[in-house]
C-alpha cells in the first residue's frame, strides 16, 4: 500500500504531464485524445476549454489541485471499481488518491477496448 509520502509525490505532479501520459496510453491502443477528454470531463465536470487550457499550460497546476478544483465530480463515479496498479479502487481510503485511481481505471478500460457507454457507466446506478 502506498504511504503518504508516495501520495504527496503524485499530488504534486503537474496535471499537464499526467494528462499527456493518459492520452499516450489511449493512443497506443488505438483510442483517441477526444475519448480521454470525454472521460475526464465526465468525471470532473471541467469544460473542454478548461481542460485544454490546463493540459497545454506550461505552468500547469498540481494534480491535487486539478481534482480539488473540479467543478462537479460525477456522482456515478462510485460505480468505477476494479484493480489499478494492484490496488482495488473501491478500497482506497484516501479520498483524493481514490479519485486519481478512478481516472486511471477508466483510461485503462478505454485502452482495453471497452465501449464508452460502459466506461461512463451509462445506464448504471
Residue frames as a rotation matrix with the C-alpha (Angstrom) as fourth column:
UNK 1
0.580 0.814 0.000 0.00
0.814 -0.580 0.000 0.00
0.000 0.000 -1.000 0.00
UNK 2
-0.073 -0.596 0.799 1.31
0.510 -0.711 -0.484 3.45
0.857 0.372 0.356 -0.87
UNK 3
-0.161 -0.012 -0.987 2.21
0.956 -0.250 -0.153 5.69
-0.244 -0.968 0.052 2.02
UNK 4
0.703 0.540 -0.462 1.52
0.480 -0.840 -0.252 9.40
-0.525 -0.044 -0.850 2.43
UNK 5
-0.123 -0.825 -0.552 4.94
-0.189 -0.526 0.829 10.37
-0.974 0.206 -0.091 1.03
UNK 6
-0.783 -0.110 0.612 4.17
0.508 0.455 0.732 8.46
-0.358 0.884 -0.301 -2.18
UNK 7
0.236 0.954 0.183 0.73
0.952 -0.190 -0.241 10.09
-0.195 0.231 -0.953 -2.34
UNK 8
0.503 -0.072 -0.861 2.24
0.130 -0.979 0.158 13.56
-0.854 -0.192 -0.483 -1.96
UNK 9
-0.637 -0.770 -0.028 4.61
0.028 -0.059 0.998 12.89
-0.770 0.635 0.059 -4.87
UNK 10
-0.517 0.546 0.660 1.63
0.856 0.337 0.392 12.02
-0.009 0.767 -0.642 -7.07
UNK 11
0.468 0.792 -0.392 -0.36
0.800 -0.568 -0.192 15.02
-0.375 -0.224 -0.900 -5.83
UNK 12
0.248 -0.466 -0.849 2.45
-0.045 -0.881 0.470 17.42
-0.968 -0.079 -0.240 -6.75
UNK 13
-0.577 -0.429 0.695 2.93
0.633 0.303 0.712 16.09
-0.516 0.851 0.097 -10.30
UNK 14
-0.721 0.284 -0.632 1.83
-0.471 -0.870 0.147 18.52
-0.508 0.404 0.761 -12.98
UNK 15
0.224 0.908 0.355 -1.58
-0.114 0.386 -0.915 17.80
-0.968 0.165 0.190 -14.46
UNK 16
0.548 -0.007 -0.837 -0.30
-0.806 -0.272 -0.525 18.57
-0.223 0.962 -0.155 -17.98
UNK 17
-0.525 -0.819 -0.230 2.32
-0.847 0.530 0.045 15.80
0.085 0.219 -0.972 -17.73
UNK 18
-0.668 0.353 0.655 -0.12
-0.080 0.841 -0.534 13.22
-0.740 -0.409 -0.534 -16.37
UNK 19
0.412 0.858 -0.306 -2.70
-0.386 -0.140 -0.912 14.21
-0.825 0.494 0.274 -18.97
UNK 20
0.167 -0.427 -0.889 -0.18
-0.984 -0.012 -0.178 13.55
0.065 0.904 -0.422 -21.75
UNK 21
-0.854 -0.465 0.233 0.60
-0.498 0.861 -0.107 10.12
-0.151 -0.207 -0.967 -20.25
UNK 22
-0.241 0.859 0.452 -3.12
-0.030 0.459 -0.888 9.26
-0.970 -0.227 -0.085 -20.18
UNK 23
0.578 0.436 -0.690 -3.59
-0.638 -0.286 -0.715 10.39
-0.509 0.853 0.113 -23.79
UNK 24
-0.251 -0.775 -0.579 -0.50
-0.960 0.278 0.045 8.49
0.126 0.567 -0.814 -24.96
UNK 25
-0.768 0.032 0.639 -1.74
-0.243 0.909 -0.338 5.31
-0.592 -0.415 -0.691 -23.29
UNK 26
0.261 0.956 0.132 -5.05
-0.067 0.154 -0.986 5.60
-0.963 0.249 0.105 -25.15
UNK 27
0.479 -0.117 -0.870 -3.39
-0.841 -0.346 -0.417 6.44
-0.252 0.931 -0.264 -28.48
UNK 28
-0.618 -0.786 -0.017 -1.07
-0.772 0.603 0.204 3.40
-0.150 0.140 -0.979 -28.24
UNK 29
-0.714 0.419 0.562 -4.17
0.193 0.888 -0.417 1.22
-0.673 -0.189 -0.715 -28.00
UNK 30
-0.793 0.345 0.503 -5.96
0.545 0.032 0.838 2.81
0.273 0.938 -0.213 -30.96
UNK 31
0.275 0.875 -0.398 -8.21
0.948 -0.315 -0.039 5.12
-0.160 -0.367 -0.917 -28.94
UNK 32
0.090 -0.159 0.983 -8.37
0.605 -0.776 -0.181 8.92
0.791 0.611 0.026 -29.17
UNK 33
-0.919 -0.393 -0.023 -7.49
0.302 -0.666 -0.682 12.06
0.253 -0.634 0.731 -27.20
UNK 34
-0.467 0.821 0.329 -11.16
-0.602 -0.567 0.562 13.04
0.648 0.064 0.759 -27.55
UNK 35
0.363 0.587 -0.724 -12.21
0.140 0.734 0.665 9.88
0.921 -0.343 0.185 -25.70
UNK 36
-0.405 -0.573 -0.713 -9.76
0.837 0.080 -0.541 10.62
0.367 -0.816 0.447 -22.87
UNK 37
-0.934 0.089 0.346 -11.11
-0.148 -0.978 -0.148 14.18
0.325 -0.190 0.927 -22.73
UNK 38
-0.037 0.998 -0.053 -14.67
-0.435 0.032 0.900 12.87
0.900 0.056 0.433 -22.55
UNK 39
0.205 0.028 -0.978 -13.76
0.668 0.726 0.161 10.62
0.715 -0.687 0.131 -19.62
UNK 40
-0.743 -0.565 -0.359 -12.07
0.649 -0.480 -0.590 13.47
0.161 -0.671 0.723 -17.75
UNK 41
-0.737 0.548 0.395 -14.99
-0.440 -0.833 0.336 15.85
0.513 0.074 0.855 -18.41
UNK 42
0.208 0.848 -0.487 -17.47
-0.070 0.510 0.857 13.18
0.976 -0.144 0.165 -17.26
UNK 43
0.018 -0.286 -0.958 -15.51
0.850 0.508 -0.136 12.52
0.526 -0.812 0.252 -14.07
UNK 44
-0.617 -0.524 -0.587 -14.66
0.772 -0.546 -0.325 16.11
-0.150 -0.654 0.742 -13.09
UNK 45
0.469 0.861 -0.196 -17.18
0.768 -0.507 -0.390 18.43
-0.435 0.033 -0.900 -14.73
UNK 46
-0.363 -0.640 -0.677 -14.45
0.082 -0.746 0.661 20.52
-0.928 0.184 0.323 -16.39
UNK 47
0.773 0.525 -0.356 -15.38
-0.263 -0.245 -0.933 22.09
-0.577 0.815 -0.051 -19.73
UNK 48
0.672 -0.541 0.506 -13.39
0.741 0.512 -0.436 21.15
-0.023 0.668 0.744 -22.83
UNK 49
0.600 -0.427 0.677 -11.94
0.026 -0.835 -0.550 24.67
0.800 0.347 -0.489 -22.89
UNK 50
0.662 -0.333 0.671 -10.79
-0.749 -0.285 0.598 24.50
-0.008 -0.899 -0.438 -19.25
UNK 51
0.773 -0.349 0.530 -9.35
0.170 0.918 0.357 21.03
-0.611 -0.186 0.769 -19.78
UNK 52
0.625 -0.541 0.563 -7.38
0.695 0.058 -0.716 22.10
0.355 0.839 0.412 -22.85
UNK 53
0.641 -0.366 0.675 -6.13
-0.379 -0.915 -0.136 25.21
0.668 -0.169 -0.725 -21.08
UNK 54
0.644 -0.379 0.664 -4.77
-0.648 0.190 0.738 23.15
-0.406 -0.906 -0.124 -18.17
UNK 55
0.745 -0.327 0.581 -3.37
0.416 0.909 -0.021 20.43
-0.521 0.257 0.814 -20.43
UNK 56
0.555 -0.508 0.659 -1.47
0.667 -0.202 -0.718 22.91
0.497 0.838 0.227 -22.59
UNK 57
0.931 -0.134 0.339 -0.26
-0.276 -0.866 0.416 25.19
0.238 -0.481 -0.844 -19.81
UNK 58
0.070 -0.971 -0.227 3.47
0.089 0.232 -0.969 25.42
0.994 0.048 0.103 -19.17
UNK 59
-0.795 -0.216 0.567 2.59
-0.512 -0.262 -0.818 26.42
0.325 -0.941 0.098 -15.61
UNK 60
-0.128 0.789 -0.600 0.24
-0.088 0.594 0.800 23.51
0.988 0.155 -0.006 -15.09
UNK 61
0.270 0.318 0.909 -1.49
-0.914 -0.212 0.346 23.02
0.303 -0.924 0.234 -11.78
UNK 62
-0.819 -0.487 0.303 -0.52
-0.567 0.766 -0.301 20.16
-0.085 -0.418 -0.904 -9.49
UNK 63
-0.666 0.548 -0.506 -2.66
0.087 0.731 0.676 17.03
0.741 0.406 -0.535 -9.92
UNK 64
-0.653 0.391 -0.649 -4.05
0.741 0.153 -0.654 17.57
-0.157 -0.908 -0.389 -6.41
UNK 65
-0.643 0.385 -0.662 -5.42
-0.172 -0.915 -0.365 20.99
-0.746 -0.121 0.655 -7.37
UNK 66
-0.830 0.347 -0.437 -6.85
-0.435 0.089 0.896 19.63
0.350 0.933 0.077 -10.61
UNK 67
-0.474 0.667 -0.575 -9.12
0.561 0.732 0.386 17.33
0.678 -0.140 -0.721 -8.60
UNK 68
-0.548 0.245 -0.800 -9.74
0.733 -0.320 -0.600 19.74
-0.403 -0.915 -0.004 -5.70
UNK 69
-0.661 0.238 -0.711 -10.86
-0.303 -0.952 -0.038 22.47
-0.686 0.191 0.702 -8.13
UNK 70
-0.901 0.365 0.234 -13.03
0.406 0.520 0.752 20.19
0.153 0.772 -0.616 -10.26
UNK 71
-0.713 0.654 0.252 -16.33
-0.583 -0.753 0.305 21.94
0.389 0.070 0.918 -10.97
UNK 72
0.274 0.877 0.394 -18.55
-0.951 0.307 -0.022 18.92
-0.141 -0.368 0.919 -10.34
UNK 73
-0.842 -0.525 0.123 -17.36
-0.514 0.851 0.109 15.40
-0.162 0.029 -0.986 -9.58
UNK 74
-0.272 0.760 -0.590 -19.78
-0.629 0.323 0.707 12.95
0.728 0.563 0.391 -11.20
UNK 75
0.035 0.351 0.936 -21.94
-0.969 0.242 -0.054 11.17
-0.245 -0.905 0.349 -8.64
UNK 76
0.929 0.329 -0.171 -21.81
-0.367 0.881 -0.299 7.98
0.053 0.341 0.939 -10.73
UNK 77
0.124 -0.972 -0.198 -18.04
-0.739 0.043 -0.673 7.79
0.662 0.230 -0.713 -10.22
UNK 78
-0.139 -0.143 0.980 -18.62
-0.896 0.440 -0.063 5.48
-0.422 -0.887 -0.189 -7.24
UNK 79
0.848 0.481 0.224 -19.57
-0.317 0.797 -0.513 2.84
-0.425 0.364 0.829 -9.84
UNK 80
0.472 -0.777 -0.417 -15.93
-0.566 0.095 -0.819 2.82
0.676 0.623 -0.395 -11.07
UNK 81
0.655 -0.213 0.725 -14.50
-0.564 0.501 0.656 -0.29
-0.503 -0.839 0.208 -9.45
UNK 82
0.926 -0.355 -0.126 -11.71
0.192 0.734 -0.652 -2.72
0.324 0.580 0.748 -10.08
UNK 83
0.557 -0.800 -0.221 -7.95
0.569 0.174 0.804 -3.02
-0.605 -0.574 0.552 -9.75
UNK 84
0.853 -0.438 0.284 -5.37
-0.050 -0.609 -0.791 -0.42
0.520 0.661 -0.541 -10.79
UNK 85
-0.034 -0.970 0.239 -1.68
-0.625 -0.166 -0.763 -0.89
0.780 -0.175 -0.601 -10.03
UNK 86
-0.554 -0.195 -0.809 -2.58
0.253 0.887 -0.386 -3.94
0.793 -0.419 -0.442 -7.93
UNK 87
-0.948 0.258 -0.186 -4.92
0.103 -0.302 -0.948 -1.95
-0.301 -0.918 0.259 -5.68
UNK 88
-0.300 0.926 0.230 -8.71
0.939 0.245 0.242 -2.19
0.167 0.289 -0.943 -5.65
UNK 89
-0.630 0.038 0.776 -10.08
0.177 -0.966 0.191 1.31
0.756 0.257 0.601 -6.38
UNK 90
0.341 0.904 0.258 -13.07
-0.119 -0.230 0.966 0.99
0.933 -0.360 0.029 -4.06
UNK 91
0.644 -0.155 -0.749 -10.77
0.717 0.464 0.520 0.00
0.267 -0.872 0.410 -1.13
UNK 92
-0.431 -0.826 0.363 -8.55
0.622 -0.564 -0.543 3.11
0.653 -0.008 0.757 -1.29
UNK 93
0.136 0.503 -0.854 -9.15
0.983 -0.178 0.052 5.07
-0.126 -0.846 -0.518 1.92
UNK 94
-0.562 -0.407 -0.720 -7.52
0.337 -0.908 0.250 8.40
-0.756 -0.102 0.647 0.95
UNK 95
0.411 0.911 0.005 -10.31
0.359 -0.158 -0.920 10.24
-0.838 0.380 -0.392 -0.98
UNK 96
0.446 -0.279 -0.850 -8.04
-0.707 -0.693 -0.144 12.19
-0.549 0.665 -0.506 -3.33
UNK 97
-0.686 -0.727 0.024 -6.00
-0.586 0.573 0.572 9.11
-0.430 0.379 -0.820 -4.26
UNK 98
-0.329 0.660 0.675 -9.24
0.424 0.742 -0.519 7.23
-0.844 0.115 -0.524 -4.87
UNK 99
0.676 0.569 -0.468 -10.32
-0.110 -0.551 -0.827 9.91
-0.729 0.610 -0.310 -7.38
UNK 100
-0.015 -0.788 -0.615 -6.94
-0.920 -0.231 0.318 9.73
-0.392 0.571 -0.721 -9.13
UNK 101
-0.827 -0.320 0.462 -7.15
-0.205 0.937 0.282 5.94
-0.523 0.139 -0.841 -9.36
UNK 102
0.184 0.939 0.291 -10.72
0.286 0.232 -0.930 6.13
-0.940 0.254 -0.226 -10.68
UNK 103
0.612 -0.030 -0.791 -9.45
-0.654 -0.581 -0.484 8.19
-0.445 0.813 -0.375 -13.60
UNK 104
-0.508 -0.856 -0.097 -6.59
-0.803 0.430 0.412 5.70
-0.311 0.287 -0.906 -14.11
UNK 105
-0.534 0.373 0.759 -9.10
0.147 0.925 -0.351 2.82
-0.833 -0.075 -0.548 -14.09
UNK 106
0.555 0.819 -0.145 -11.35
0.034 -0.197 -0.980 4.50
-0.831 0.539 -0.137 -16.67
UNK 107
0.342 -0.515 -0.786 -8.43
-0.918 -0.362 -0.162 5.17
-0.201 0.777 -0.596 -19.02
UNK 108
-0.722 -0.534 0.440 -7.30
-0.471 0.845 0.252 1.55
-0.507 -0.025 -0.862 -18.52
UNK 109
-0.037 0.810 0.585 -10.77
0.291 0.569 -0.769 0.41
-0.956 0.142 -0.257 -19.58
UNK 110
0.710 0.230 -0.666 -10.55
-0.468 -0.552 -0.690 2.67
-0.526 0.802 -0.284 -22.65
UNK 111
-0.167 -0.900 -0.404 -7.14
-0.970 0.076 0.232 1.22
-0.178 0.430 -0.885 -23.56
UNK 112
-0.746 -0.075 0.662 -8.55
-0.145 0.988 -0.051 -2.30
-0.650 -0.134 -0.748 -23.19
UNK 113
-0.954 0.298 -0.008 -11.18
0.029 0.118 0.993 -1.56
0.297 0.947 -0.121 -25.81
UNK 114
-0.501 0.815 -0.291 -14.23
0.737 0.225 -0.637 -1.12
-0.454 -0.534 -0.714 -23.62
UNK 115
-0.106 0.579 0.808 -17.14
0.778 -0.458 0.431 0.85
0.620 0.674 -0.402 -25.14
UNK 116
-0.800 -0.227 0.556 -17.52
-0.029 -0.910 -0.414 4.45
0.600 -0.347 0.721 -23.96
UNK 117
0.194 0.945 0.262 -21.07
-0.493 -0.137 0.859 3.77
0.848 -0.296 0.439 -22.66
UNK 118
0.650 0.004 -0.760 -19.64
0.492 0.761 0.424 1.17
0.580 -0.649 0.492 -20.28
UNK 119
-0.448 -0.884 -0.134 -16.67
0.733 -0.278 -0.621 3.33
0.511 -0.376 0.773 -19.24
UNK 120
-0.779 0.196 0.596 -19.02
-0.295 -0.953 -0.071 6.25
0.554 -0.231 0.800 -18.48
UNK 121
-0.909 0.407 -0.088 -21.40
0.323 0.559 -0.764 3.91
-0.262 -0.723 -0.639 -16.63
UNK 122
-0.653 0.723 -0.226 -24.31
-0.747 -0.564 0.352 4.99
0.127 0.399 0.908 -18.85
UNK 123
0.127 0.826 -0.550 -27.46
-0.503 0.531 0.682 3.17
0.855 0.190 0.483 -17.80
UNK 124
-0.228 -0.252 -0.941 -25.99
0.636 0.693 -0.339 2.07
0.737 -0.675 0.002 -14.47
UNK 125
-0.902 -0.180 -0.393 -26.82
0.431 -0.441 -0.787 3.32
-0.032 -0.880 0.475 -10.97
